[in-house]
């Protein structure tokens, strides 16, 4: 039988950004917490898996279809901000500067990892363009994010709309998820045509 602590360390190490040492620290912490706390954590993980899914319009994570942003009639319907992952939406929302809709690609182009245009929700984006005046490309300022932005810019040129890109106030190689609100707000305000 597998050692339960070793199994827990192994499972935690599979999480993004968690290396073996951090996984071991987390596992040892979980051994020390009361059983009720461990059950609450396990319950929260299961609840996320059972109750959350991707919005049928934008691919954000939601418990109701359509998500609260897509369902909000006060949002600017003529503007779509394209991000790589659902967790990229919250930092943009926290700025208070953007009141349009979102579209989550569920990744970025990466030939090394076998991620091409067919693996991203690009067709779903193209289906949403009626009445849209501006698409803001808010992919990460990484090699993959830039490749995705350029691909989208070429694709969207065939449509009668403005295509903009977040300004570079964010660090190259960084993720939107870790960018502070002031930098992100300036990036939104200083976006440029692609």
CORTA-V906992 format. One record per residue. N is the residue number from 1. RES is the residue in three letters. PHI is phi in degrees with one decimal (NA if undefined). PSI is psi in radians with two decimals (* if undefined). Layout:
<<N	RES	PHI	PSI> <N	RES	PHI	PSI>>
This chain:
<<1	UNK	NA	2.50> <2	UNK	-73.6	2.45> <3	UNK	-63.9	2.15> <4	UNK	-59.5	-0.65> <5	UNK	-67.1	-0.77> <6	UNK	-62.9	-0.68> <7	UNK	-64.0	-0.77> <8	UNK	-62.6	-0.77> <9	UNK	-58.9	-0.78> <10	UNK	-61.0	-0.75> <11	UNK	-68.2	-0.75> <12	UNK	-64.8	-0.62> <13	UNK	-67.7	-0.31> <14	UNK	-77.1	-0.25> <15	UNK	-72.2	2.54> <16	UNK	-64.0	2.37> <17	UNK	81.2	0.01> <18	UNK	-109.4	1.95> <19	UNK	-89.1	3.12> <20	UNK	-58.7	-0.70> <21	UNK	-67.6	-0.78> <22	UNK	-64.8	-0.70> <23	UNK	-60.6	-0.72> <24	UNK	-65.7	-0.74> <25	UNK	-61.6	-0.78> <26	UNK	-63.0	-0.76> <27	UNK	-62.5	-0.77> <28	UNK	-65.0	-0.62> <29	UNK	-63.0	-0.78> <30	UNK	-64.7	-0.51> <31	UNK	-65.5	-0.62> <32	UNK	-80.4	-0.46> <33	UNK	-71.7	2.73> <34	UNK	-60.5	2.63> <35	UNK	-55.8	-0.62> <36	UNK	-61.9	-0.69> <37	UNK	-66.8	-0.72> <38	UNK	-64.0	-0.70> <39	UNK	-64.3	-0.69> <40	UNK	-61.6	-0.74> <41	UNK	-63.2	-0.84> <42	UNK	-60.9	-0.71> <43	UNK	-64.6	-0.72> <44	UNK	-63.9	-0.69> <45	UNK	-64.4	-0.81> <46	UNK	-64.1	-0.69> <47	UNK	-62.8	-0.71> <48	UNK	-59.6	-0.79> <49	UNK	-68.1	-0.57> <50	UNK	-85.4	-0.55> <51	UNK	-110.5	-0.26> <52	UNK	-104.9	2.59> <53	UNK	-154.5	3.11> <54	UNK	-86.7	2.38> <55	UNK	-58.4	2.39> <56	UNK	-68.6	-0.31> <57	UNK	-94.8	-0.91> <58	UNK	-111.2	-0.19> <59	UNK	76.3	0.14> <60	UNK	-66.9	2.90> <61	UNK	-88.7	2.33> <62	UNK	-151.7	2.85> <63	UNK	-105.1	-0.18> <64	UNK	-131.4	2.55> <65	UNK	-111.7	2.10> <66	UNK	-85.6	2.84> <67	UNK	-64.9	2.91> <68	UNK	-63.7	-0.54> <69	UNK	-72.3	-0.83> <70	UNK	-63.7	-0.55> <71	UNK	-83.2	-0.16> <72	UNK	-80.9	1.92> <73	UNK	-68.4	-0.25> <74	UNK	-79.8	-0.22> <75	UNK	-73.1	2.62> <76	UNK	-74.3	1.85> <77	UNK	-71.0	-0.32> <78	UNK	-90.0	0.12> <79	UNK	-131.8	2.25> <80	UNK	-125.8	2.23> <81	UNK	-101.3	2.09> <82	UNK	-95.8	2.16> <83	UNK	-123.4	2.87> <84	UNK	-76.7	-0.82> <85	UNK	-132.3	2.72> <86	UNK	-55.7	-0.62> <87	UNK	-71.1	-0.12> <88	UNK	-77.9	-0.28> <89	UNK	-71.8	-0.79> <90	UNK	-57.0	-0.80> <91	UNK	-61.0	-0.63> <92	UNK	-68.3	-0.74> <93	UNK	-61.9	-0.67> <94	UNK	-63.2	-0.40> <95	UNK	-68.6	-0.47> <96	UNK	72.3	0.10> <97	UNK	-91.9	-0.32> <98	UNK	-117.6	2.25> <99	UNK	-125.1	0.34> <100	UNK	-92.9	-2.82> <101	UNK	-97.0	3.04> <102	UNK	-126.7	2.81> <103	UNK	-141.8	2.19> <104	UNK	-101.0	2.14> <105	UNK	-76.0	-0.36> <106	UNK	65.7	0.72> <107	UNK	140.5	-2.99> <108	UNK	-141.9	2.71> <109	UNK	-60.0	2.30> <110	UNK	-156.6	1.57> <111	UNK	-57.4	-0.57> <112	UNK	-62.8	-0.57> <113	UNK	-98.4	0.12> <114	UNK	74.3	0.43> <115	UNK	-103.3	1.86> <116	UNK	-109.6	-3.08> <117	UNK	-56.6	-0.58> <118	UNK	-66.8	-0.42> <119	UNK	-84.9	-0.16> <120	UNK	-103.9	2.83> <121	UNK	-85.4	0.88> <122	UNK	-77.3	-0.74> <123	UNK	-59.5	-0.66> <124	UNK	-65.2	-0.63> <125	UNK	-64.4	-0.83> <126	UNK	-60.4	-0.57> <127	UNK	-71.3	-0.26> <128	UNK	-98.4	0.08> <129	UNK	-80.4	-0.18> <130	UNK	-62.8	2.20> <131	UNK	81.7	-0.05> <132	UNK	-84.3	2.29> <133	UNK	-100.6	-0.46> <134	UNK	-143.8	2.38> <135	UNK	-115.8	2.10> <136	UNK	-97.9	2.06> <137	UNK	-88.5	1.95> <138	UNK	-117.9	0.78> <139	UNK	-75.7	2.81> <140	UNK	-64.4	2.59> <141	UNK	-80.4	1.03> <142	UNK	-120.2	3.06> <143	UNK	-58.4	-0.80> <144	UNK	-66.7	-0.74> <145	UNK	-63.8	-0.71> <146	UNK	-66.6	-0.73> <147	UNK	-61.4	-0.72> <148	UNK	-64.9	-0.76> <149	UNK	-61.1	-0.79> <150	UNK	-65.4	-0.70> <151	UNK	-61.9	-0.81> <152	UNK	-63.6	-0.71> <153	UNK	-59.9	-0.79> <154	UNK	-62.9	-0.75> <155	UNK	-66.5	-0.70> <156	UNK	-80.8	-0.22> <157	UNK	-60.0	-0.45> <158	UNK	-74.9	-0.09> <159	UNK	-111.1	2.56> <160	UNK	-80.2	1.25> <161	UNK	-149.8	2.89> <162	UNK	-89.2	2.30> <163	UNK	-114.3	2.09> <164	UNK	-121.8	2.86> <165	UNK	-128.1	2.49> <166	UNK	-55.3	2.47> <167	UNK	-68.7	2.74> <168	UNK	-87.0	1.44> <169	UNK	-108.2	-0.19> <170	UNK	-90.7	2.63> <171	UNK	-69.6	2.40> <172	UNK	-66.1	2.33> <173	UNK	89.2	-0.10> <174	UNK	-90.2	3.06> <175	UNK	-115.6	2.56> <176	UNK	-56.7	-0.64> <177	UNK	-54.0	-0.57> <178	UNK	-103.6	0.13> <179	UNK	-86.2	2.37> <180	UNK	-69.6	2.80> <181	UNK	-63.0	-0.68> <182	UNK	-64.7	-0.83> <183	UNK	-62.0	-0.75> <184	UNK	-67.1	-0.67> <185	UNK	-63.2	-0.75> <186	UNK	-64.9	-0.64> <187	UNK	-64.8	-0.69> <188	UNK	-66.5	-0.79> <189	UNK	-66.1	-0.56> <190	UNK	-101.1	0.38> <191	UNK	-60.7	2.75> <192	UNK	-131.6	2.84> <193	UNK	-66.8	2.55> <194	UNK	-98.7	*>>
